[in-house]
Amino acid sequence: MALGAPRLHAEDLADEVAPRPVTESQLALEGRVWDVRRDTVDLGEAGTVVREYVDHPGAVAALALREDRGAPEVLLIKQYRHPVGTFEWELPAGLLDLEGEPPREAAARELAEEADLRAGRWDLLADYVSSPGGLSEALRVYLARDLADVPDHEAFDREHEELGMPTGWVNLDVAVDAVLAGRIRNATVAVGLLSAHVARSRDWESLRPADEPWPGHPRLR
């Protein structure tokens, strides 16, 4: 039957944001950073279902790109992630956990705190949801350019898992090859690198305004 499915066109390819009514919602687990909720959802003719999921505030990331040394280079940081027991190469990123802070400003804060960088130009590179079957997390990746170092007297004092994080610049094509080879597996860095690679090949025409509305984020619709 799948071979008989209709052919889709460009105008069809947009996720439909249409939350179904929740008839009951319970806090199943209160965590230190995020919670687990248990919702009873009315699906209309399909009846009601109970879904448990991690209620996540969402996150932003900054892909810092420089082209002053010839080929484009991106900044990566290495951070330990305990659930997967891995020191991952990642983009500077963080939670949307400050009340009222716009996403682009959160990305700029994370870039300064984790990489000691500021950007004179910000563009929206990609939006995605990490695991929509069990996690409400929505993520936005920004392209940061026209870079400058944060002055030493304004540098963020990193601690805990961020203390002593290695950072480094890598050729964009080399980083993309590492993703395709499975040597880098973090979802945000993969989405960011692949999106930047494609966007650059199209002369950045696919970039969107940094302050574009974010209907895919459950709390920012």
Beta strands, then each sheet from edge to edge (+ up, - down):
strand 1: 22-29
strand 2: 35-42
strand 3: 48-55
strand 4: 59-66
strand 5: 73-81
strand 6: 86-90
strand 7: 93-95
strand 8: 117-129
strand 9: 138-149
strand 10: 167-171
strand 11: 208-209
sheet 1: 1+ 2- 3+
sheet 2: 6+ 5- 4+ 7-
sheet 3: 6+ 5- 4+ 9+ 8- 11+
sheet 4: 6+ 5- 10+
end
